[in-house]
Amino acid sequence: MTQEVLTFPSMHADHRHWQSEDSIWRDDISRWRAQQEDALVQLAELEEKIRNHGNAIDEHADAIARQEHSLKDHEKSMARYLSDGADAEGQEGMAKNHRQQAERHEAHRKTHERLKERQHTVMAQLSMLKAAFNSEM
């Protein structure tokens, strides 16, 4: 293998080129440090938002549990109504309660879909961020 003959002028040119690159790199590093500090602030804000999202999930779970309890109560009321004998007034009361339950159920469905969409989006983005930091430099 033949090595290139290095002259003083070529070595000096390399040094000037390297110093130019070093200057660009120092500017990059300065900008990256500022961005990294900003990212830490944003992560703190995101952590709070993720906790709030968790609270929303908990509230949704509680609402579903209350709805399930209400549904069981409604079923028991209908069974009592049927065993005691049906009258038009009682049936209308049951129907009114049923419509209210249907409205609540639809509201829960919409809430569930919004939470599900956010959950999937946030988890996918976090997974990508984690993968970026786990990749070798």
RAGIDA-V407502 format. One record per residue. N is the residue number from 1. RES is the residue in three letters. PHI is phi in radians with two decimals (999 if undefined). Layout:
# RAGIDA-V407502
n:N res:RES phi:PHI
n:N res:RES phi:PHI
This chain:
# RAGIDA-V407502
n:1 res:MET phi:999
n:2 res:THR phi:-1.68
n:3 res:GLN phi:-1.63
n:4 res:GLU phi:-1.15
n:5 res:VAL phi:-1.40
n:6 res:LEU phi:-1.72
n:7 res:THR phi:-1.84
n:8 res:PHE phi:-1.04
n:9 res:PRO phi:-1.09
n:10 res:SER phi:-1.22
n:11 res:MET phi:-1.15
n:12 res:HIS phi:-1.11
n:13 res:ALA phi:-1.09
n:14 res:ASP phi:-1.04
n:15 res:HIS phi:-1.08
n:16 res:ARG phi:-1.08
n:17 res:HIS phi:-1.10
n:18 res:TRP phi:-1.14
n:19 res:GLN phi:-1.11
n:20 res:SER phi:-1.10
n:21 res:GLU phi:-1.11
n:22 res:ASP phi:-1.02
n:23 res:SER phi:-1.10
n:24 res:ILE phi:-1.09
n:25 res:TRP phi:-1.13
n:26 res:ARG phi:-1.08
n:27 res:ASP phi:-1.08
n:28 res:ASP phi:-1.02
n:29 res:ILE phi:-1.09
n:30 res:SER phi:-1.07
n:31 res:ARG phi:-1.14
n:32 res:TRP phi:-1.12
n:33 res:ARG phi:-1.10
n:34 res:ALA phi:-1.10
n:35 res:GLN phi:-1.13
n:36 res:GLN phi:-1.14
n:37 res:GLU phi:-1.10
n:38 res:ASP phi:-1.12
n:39 res:ALA phi:-1.09
n:40 res:LEU phi:-1.13
n:41 res:VAL phi:-1.12
n:42 res:GLN phi:-1.12
n:43 res:LEU phi:-1.11
n:44 res:ALA phi:-1.09
n:45 res:GLU phi:-1.13
n:46 res:LEU phi:-1.14
n:47 res:GLU phi:-1.03
n:48 res:GLU phi:-1.13
n:49 res:LYS phi:-1.15
n:50 res:ILE phi:-1.16
n:51 res:ARG phi:-1.10
n:52 res:ASN phi:-1.09
n:53 res:HIS phi:-1.09
n:54 res:GLY phi:-1.08
n:55 res:ASN phi:-1.11
n:56 res:ALA phi:-1.12
n:57 res:ILE phi:-1.10
n:58 res:ASP phi:-1.09
n:59 res:GLU phi:-1.08
n:60 res:HIS phi:-1.11
n:61 res:ALA phi:-1.08
n:62 res:ASP phi:-1.11
n:63 res:ALA phi:-1.11
n:64 res:ILE phi:-1.14
n:65 res:ALA phi:-1.09
n:66 res:ARG phi:-1.12
n:67 res:GLN phi:-1.13
n:68 res:GLU phi:-1.09
n:69 res:HIS phi:-1.11
n:70 res:SER phi:-1.10
n:71 res:LEU phi:-1.11
n:72 res:LYS phi:-1.11
n:73 res:ASP phi:-1.08
n:74 res:HIS phi:-1.12
n:75 res:GLU phi:-1.06
n:76 res:LYS phi:-1.10
n:77 res:SER phi:-1.10
n:78 res:MET phi:-1.14
n:79 res:ALA phi:-1.11
n:80 res:ARG phi:-1.09
n:81 res:TYR phi:-1.04
n:82 res:LEU phi:-1.18
n:83 res:SER phi:-1.29
n:84 res:ASP phi:-1.45
n:85 res:GLY phi:1.86
n:86 res:ALA phi:-1.48
n:87 res:ASP phi:-2.25
n:88 res:ALA phi:-1.07
n:89 res:GLU phi:-1.15
n:90 res:GLY phi:-1.13
n:91 res:GLN phi:-1.15
n:92 res:GLU phi:-1.13
n:93 res:GLY phi:-1.08
n:94 res:MET phi:-1.12
n:95 res:ALA phi:-1.13
n:96 res:LYS phi:-1.08
n:97 res:ASN phi:-1.07
n:98 res:HIS phi:-1.10
n:99 res:ARG phi:-1.08
n:100 res:GLN phi:-1.11
n:101 res:GLN phi:-1.14
n:102 res:ALA phi:-1.10
n:103 res:GLU phi:-1.13
n:104 res:ARG phi:-1.10
n:105 res:HIS phi:-1.09
n:106 res:GLU phi:-1.12
n:107 res:ALA phi:-1.10
n:108 res:HIS phi:-1.12
n:109 res:ARG phi:-1.05
n:110 res:LYS phi:-1.13
n:111 res:THR phi:-1.06
n:112 res:HIS phi:-1.06
n:113 res:GLU phi:-1.13
n:114 res:ARG phi:-1.13
n:115 res:LEU phi:-1.11
n:116 res:LYS phi:-1.09
n:117 res:GLU phi:-1.08
n:118 res:ARG phi:-1.10
n:119 res:GLN phi:-1.00
n:120 res:HIS phi:-1.12
n:121 res:THR phi:-1.12
n:122 res:VAL phi:-1.10
n:123 res:MET phi:-1.13
n:124 res:ALA phi:-1.14
n:125 res:GLN phi:-1.15
n:126 res:LEU phi:-1.12
n:127 res:SER phi:-1.10
n:128 res:MET phi:-1.14
n:129 res:LEU phi:-1.11
n:130 res:LYS phi:-1.09
n:131 res:ALA phi:-1.07
n:132 res:ALA phi:-1.09
n:133 res:PHE phi:-1.38
n:134 res:ASN phi:-1.46
n:135 res:SER phi:-1.29
n:136 res:GLU phi:-1.27
n:137 res:MET phi:-1.54
